[in-house]
Amino acid sequence: MKQVNNLISILERFAGKKAMVIGDVMVDAYILGETKRISPEGPVPVLNVQQREYRLGGAANVALNLKSLGAEVMLCSVIGDDDYANIFTNLIKKHHLNHALILQDKSRKTTHKTRLLARGQQLLRVDDESTHFLSAEIENRFNQKCIESLAAFRPDILIFQDYDKGVLTRNIIKSVSRKASESGILISVDPKMRSFFDYKDVNLFKPNLKELTEALGEQIKAEDKDSLETACKKLIKKTNAKKLLITLSAKGMYAFEQNKGITIAPENIVQVSDVSGAGDTVLSIVSLGLACQASLNDCARLANFAGGLVCEKSGVVSVDIDELNYLLNKLE
């Protein structure tokens, strides 16, 4: 199949590409156990803890995906000065990620999301985080270091992974984007609401359908191609983005460029275990694909396959390039 060969060729070209990721990082914590009884203190199950796990989340998961795909990665963010900062730093070292530009700020918490699970079923998620924007002092330091690192590292693509935790301020977005554009570096964005329209003139803008609906204040249905096209035209007008990729959850993606769009349906039917982290995988695949000068449609198709593999696993995980290669070669 020629189309599958194209996807395999794109995947092979990822090795050696350089990506710089700026955004909100976090620790994904998992408490796993069994529930055999209801608490006498209230109508809730008692979880008998058997195991604890910690994984990289947010922009750090994007960086981990990029590294898993063969890219050279620089991760840039701000964390707190607390126990979870130590856990985060140890995870970064464990995965051999470049962490030269991780600043610590005593006024912030290191974002961590704790999921309680029994036999694969999530009982509860507890989020502990700071969401205020960086102070002026930290913002200036971080902004300057990002610009210096951009010039020194010279990535093929700059990725903004925004989880609305306050690291990506308007000033940082504007100044780093300007420097990247002046240097001919591609820019891709996974936006969130507070800074949604601060990202201008980027190469790829990748919201999900819910975010697009909230940003434009309109009802947009995944199956309604006319409303999707109209919304994308409005978004292009507001942001001047070159390409849009709207993720549609189980319905796939809507790729839009040059005033026209196409829905790319899921191509590998999977048993969905957990959708956590699938958006990070999609952003990583499509960003690297564009850095390899692949078409947006081919990048989205490849990301569909990868996202499906991630959804088969429990918790936030990065894509396994060998598994993805195996899947594509089976279809060849």
Secondary structure in CASP SS format (residue, H / E / C, confidence):
PFRMAT SS
TARGET T0000
AUTHOR 0000-0000-0000
METHOD secondary structure of the structure
MODEL  1
M C 1.00
K H 1.00
Q H 1.00
V H 1.00
N H 1.00
N H 1.00
L H 1.00
I H 1.00
S H 1.00
I H 1.00
L H 1.00
E H 1.00
R C 1.00
F C 1.00
A C 1.00
G C 1.00
K C 1.00
K E 1.00
A E 1.00
M E 1.00
V E 1.00
I E 1.00
G E 1.00
D C 1.00
V E 1.00
M E 1.00
V E 1.00
D E 1.00
A E 1.00
Y E 1.00
I E 1.00
L E 1.00
G E 1.00
E E 1.00
T E 1.00
K E 1.00
R E 1.00
I E 1.00
S C 1.00
P C 1.00
E C 1.00
G C 1.00
P C 1.00
V C 1.00
P E 1.00
V E 1.00
L E 1.00
N E 1.00
V E 1.00
Q E 1.00
Q E 1.00
R E 1.00
E E 1.00
Y E 1.00
R E 1.00
L E 1.00
G E 1.00
G E 1.00
A H 1.00
A H 1.00
N H 1.00
V H 1.00
A H 1.00
L H 1.00
N H 1.00
L H 1.00
K H 1.00
S H 1.00
L C 1.00
G C 1.00
A C 1.00
E E 1.00
V E 1.00
M E 1.00
L E 1.00
C E 1.00
S E 1.00
V E 1.00
I E 1.00
G C 1.00
D C 1.00
D C 1.00
D H 1.00
Y H 1.00
A H 1.00
N H 1.00
I H 1.00
F H 1.00
T H 1.00
N H 1.00
L H 1.00
I H 1.00
K H 1.00
K H 1.00
H C 1.00
H C 1.00
L C 1.00
N E 1.00
H E 1.00
A E 1.00
L E 1.00
I E 1.00
L E 1.00
Q E 1.00
D C 1.00
K C 1.00
S C 1.00
R C 1.00
K C 1.00
T C 1.00
T C 1.00
H E 1.00
K E 1.00
T E 1.00
R E 1.00
L E 1.00
L E 1.00
A E 1.00
R C 1.00
G C 1.00
Q E 1.00
Q E 1.00
L E 1.00
L E 1.00
R E 1.00
V E 1.00
D E 1.00
D E 1.00
E C 1.00
S C 1.00
T C 1.00
H C 1.00
F C 1.00
L C 1.00
S C 1.00
A H 1.00
E H 1.00
I H 1.00
E H 1.00
N H 1.00
R H 1.00
F H 1.00
N H 1.00
Q H 1.00
K H 1.00
C H 1.00
I H 1.00
E H 1.00
S H 1.00
L H 1.00
A H 1.00
A H 1.00
F H 1.00
R C 1.00
P C 1.00
D C 1.00
I E 1.00
L E 1.00
I E 1.00
F E 1.00
Q E 1.00
D C 1.00
Y C 1.00
D C 1.00
K C 1.00
G C 1.00
V C 1.00
L C 1.00
T C 1.00
R H 1.00
N H 1.00
I H 1.00
I H 1.00
K H 1.00
S H 1.00
V H 1.00
S H 1.00
R H 1.00
K H 1.00
A H 1.00
S H 1.00
E H 1.00
S C 1.00
G C 1.00
I C 1.00
L E 1.00
I E 1.00
S E 1.00
V E 1.00
D E 1.00
P C 1.00
K C 1.00
M H 1.00
R H 1.00
S H 1.00
F H 1.00
F H 1.00
D H 1.00
Y C 1.00
K C 1.00
D C 1.00
V C 1.00
N C 1.00
L E 1.00
F E 1.00
K C 1.00
P C 1.00
N E 1.00
L H 1.00
K H 1.00
E H 1.00
L H 1.00
T H 1.00
E H 1.00
A H 1.00
L H 1.00
G C 1.00
E C 1.00
Q C 1.00
I C 1.00
K C 1.00
A C 1.00
E C 1.00
D C 1.00
K H 1.00
D H 1.00
S H 1.00
L H 1.00
E H 1.00
T H 1.00
A H 1.00
C H 1.00
K H 1.00
K H 1.00
L H 1.00
I H 1.00
K H 1.00
K H 1.00
T H 1.00
N C 1.00
A C 1.00
K C 1.00
K E 1.00
L E 1.00
L E 1.00
I E 1.00
T E 1.00
L C 1.00
S H 1.00
A H 1.00
K H 1.00
G C 1.00
M E 1.00
Y E 1.00
A E 1.00
F E 1.00
E E 1.00
Q C 1.00
N C 1.00
K E 1.00
G E 1.00
I E 1.00
T E 1.00
I E 1.00
A C 1.00
P C 1.00
E C 1.00
N C 1.00
I C 1.00
V C 1.00
Q C 1.00
V C 1.00
S C 1.00
D C 1.00
V C 1.00
S C 1.00
G C 1.00
A H 1.00
G H 1.00
D H 1.00
T H 1.00
V H 1.00
L H 1.00
S H 1.00
I H 1.00
V H 1.00
S H 1.00
L H 1.00
G H 1.00
L H 1.00
A H 1.00
C C 1.00
Q C 1.00
A C 1.00
S C 1.00
L H 1.00
N H 1.00
D H 1.00
C H 1.00
A H 1.00
R H 1.00
L H 1.00
A H 1.00
N H 1.00
F H 1.00
A H 1.00
G H 1.00
G H 1.00
L H 1.00
V H 1.00
C H 1.00
E C 1.00
K C 1.00
S C 1.00
G C 1.00
V C 1.00
V C 1.00
S C 1.00
V C 1.00
D C 1.00
I H 1.00
D H 1.00
E H 1.00
L H 1.00
N H 1.00
Y H 1.00
L H 1.00
L H 1.00
N H 1.00
K H 1.00
L H 1.00
E C 1.00
END
